[in-house]
């Protein structure tokens, strides 16, 4: 999008760069991973080198029901690179409520899917997938993800976005699936909106009207993200308290403490990522011990 000359980009990411990201994410390098740079900030630096005329706003935060409209309400189009259904349904609610097109994309192993959601021109995500899939789902930990799969999905998302920007007259909402290992690709029309859809028909914005984000296990990370503290954290003050307990690194964006079994990263908005467990109860217990309930 930056190379194409799109005038304004807002980059939203809650996470920081790790070495394991470099296999598939082209915006970052080993320096970003070594410095544990926030992904949004590292991406901004790289994109400014590619096109100085594009206005870029990085936001190091998690997308939640409480901030989604503030972060995305003034955008013309939303591109999705998220890794969980809760956030996807949140984006779908916002898209329909504010009539903002969004381009859903996902990849796992060698497979990918892309689906434009354009209110008034086709079904929303909840029309096609009324509920999150039941049972255990493929994860990056078990199935991995091939770099060419994520690159293919991103390319298709950008192509759809550019067609929307220029007002392509016969734009249609298709579900595009692919498998880069098998060399297969299939595109089918998404069909019409479901007249019984809870989102685009009934305007029941269940995810957007949620009071706060739940704790979630992060795909491929052996980690849990928590939103336990509604108050902002003073990272320097917290660093002084935590230094006796482990190796602490802190900057304006995050504080990280390495302990014998766990690594914890705290953010100024009170959010935390607990690495070393997928047990939400254990992660909450660690947070309470270090920061307070």
N, C-alpha and C positions, 0 to 999 in steps of 0.2 A: 504493500500500500504506500509506503514512503517512497520507494523508487518510482512508483507510478505518479507521484506528485499530489496525492491527497493532501488537502491543506491543513487538516487538524486531526490529530490522533490522541486519544486518551488511553493510556495503558494501565490496566488494573491487574495487579498480582499481589498475592499475600505472602509469597515465598521468596527464598533466597537461592542463589545459584550453588549447585553441588556438582562435583566431578561427574557423577552419574548422568547429569543432564546433557553433558557435552556430546554424547553419542547421537543426539537427535535434535538439538536446539541450536540453530545457526547463529543466533544473536550473541552468544556468550563464548568466552575463551577460558583458558586455565587461570588467568589472573583473576577473573570474576569469581571462579570457584574457590581459589585460594583465599581471596578477601571476603568470601561469603557475601557478595554484593546482593542487595535486593534485586530480584529479576526485573522489576519495572525500571529501576534506575540504570542497571546495566544495559537494558534494551534501549533506553533513551539515549545513552551515550553513543551506542553503536549506530542508531538510526540518524542521529545528528551528523555523523560522519558520512552517511550515504546521501542525505539531502537536507542541506541547511535551511531550505525554504519551508519545510514542513513544521508546523507548530505542534509540539509534543508535550503532553502533560502526563507525567508518571504519577501513579497513586499506589503507594505501598499499603495496601489494605485488603481485607476480605470483603467480598460482595455479600451483603446480608439484606434481609427485609428492611432493616432500618435505614440503610444508606443507598439502596439500589436506585431509587428515583432521583436522588441527589447526584449520584455518579453518572447515571446513564440517561436521565430524562431529557437532556438537551442534545443527545447524539442523534445523528441521522440514520445510522446503521450500526448494528452490534455484531461483532464477530466473536464467536464462542470458542475458547480453547480449554474449557473446564474438564474436570475428570470425575464428576459425580452428578447423579440425577437430581439431587436436591437443588443444586445451583442451576441446572438446566431448566427445571420447572419454574424456578424463580425468574429466570430470564424470559421464559415463555409468558408468564403472567404479566411482566412489565411490558413486553412487546405488544401484547394484545391491548392492555389498558391504555398505553400511550401511543398506539399505532406506529411503532418503530419496527422496521424489518430487522430480523436477526438471522444469522446464518449458523445453523447448528452443525457442528462437526465433531467427530470422535474417531479414535483409533485405538486398536489393541492388537497385539501380535502383528500379523501382516495385513489385517483387515481394517477398513475404514468406511465411514458413512458421512454423507453431507446432505443436509436438507434445509433449503431456505424457508423461513416462516415470514410471510408477507401478509399482514392483516388485511382482509378484504379481497385478497387474490388467491387464497388457498387455505388449507387446513393449518391449524397450529400444532405444536408438538403433542398436546394433550388429545387432539383429535385422533392422531395416529397411534400414540402410546398413552392411553388414558391413565395408567398407573405405572410407577417404576416396576421393572421386572422383579418377579418374586424369586426367592432363593439365592444361592451363591452365584455370583457373576464372575466373568473373567477379570483378572487383575494383572497389573504390571508385574507384581511379585512373581506370579505363577507363569503367566503367558508372555511376559515381556512386551516390547513394542519396537517394531522395525523403523528405522529413521525414514526410509522411503515411504512408509505408510503415512507417517505424520506429515511429511512434506507433500505428498499427493493430496491429502485431505485439505491442507492449508491452501494449496494452489487452487483447488476447486472452489473453496470458500471465497478466495480473493476474486476469482473470475466471476462468480455470481454477484459479488459486491460491486464490481466494476460495471456489470450489466445494469444493475439497479441504479447506480450513480448516473449513467448516461441515458437512462430512461429507455432501455431496450424494449421495443414495442410488443414483442411476443414473449416476454418473460413469463415463464411458467414454473410453478413449484414442483420439482421432481425430488424423489429420493434416490440418491446415487450411492450405490455400494460398490466396493472394490476389494480385491485381494492382490496385493502387489507380488506376493510370492507365487501364487497360482497364475498371475497375469490375466485376471478376469476383472470385468467391470460391467455393471448393469445399472440402467436408469429406468425408473418407472414413474409415471405421474402420481403425485401425492393424492390426487382426487379432490373431492369437495370437502368443505368444512362439515363437521358432524353437527347436525341440528340439536343434538343432545349434549354437546361438549360442555363440560363444567366451566371452561375458561372462555372460549370465544362466543358461546351461545348464552350461557347463564351468567357470565362475568363474575364467577366465583374465584377470586384470586387467592386461593388458599396459601400458596407459598409466599406471595408478596406481602400478605397481611399477617404473616407469622411474627411473633413478638421478638424472638431472637434466634440466632443460629444454634443448632444442636452441635454437640461434640461429634466429630467425624474422624474415622480412620482414613489416612491419606494413601491413595493408590500408589503402590510400589515403594513406599517409604518406611515401612515398619514404624509408623508414627501416628500420633493422634493430634488433631487440632482442637483447642479448647477456647471457648468464650466464657470464661468463668467470672471475669471481673468487668463490670460495667464502667468502672472508673479508669481513667488513663494512668499509666505507670510512669514514674520518674526513673528512667533507666539508670542514670548515674547513681542515684540513691540506692536503687536495688542492687547494683553492682557492688557497692561498698558492703552491703549486708551479705551478699552471697560469696564473696571471694574466699572466706575461710572454708567453704564447702567444696570448691573445685576450681578448675581453670576458667576464668571469666574473660570474655572479650565483649566490648561494648562500643557502639557508635550511635549516631543520631537516629538510625533506623531500627536497630535491634540490639538485644543483649543475648549472648549465648554463654551457657555454662556447661562444661563437660564434667560429668560425674562418672563414677566407676561403671555403672550399668546404663545410664541414660544421658542423653544430651537434650537440654531444654533451650528453646529460643523464645524470648519474650519480646513483644512489640509494644510501641507506645500506647496503642489503643486498649491494652489489657489482654490482647490475644496471646496465645502461646502454642508452640508446637513441641510436643514431647516425643522425642525419637528414642526407639529402643523397646517399644511396646505397641500393641494394637488394642490393649485392654483399656477401655475408656475409664473404668473405675480406678485403675492404677494411675493413669495419667492425671485424673482429678485429685487423687490423693497427693501426688507429688506437687502439683500446683499449690494445693492448700498448705502443704508443709513449707514451701519456699516463699509464697507470697501472702498466704492467708485466704480464708474462705470469702 
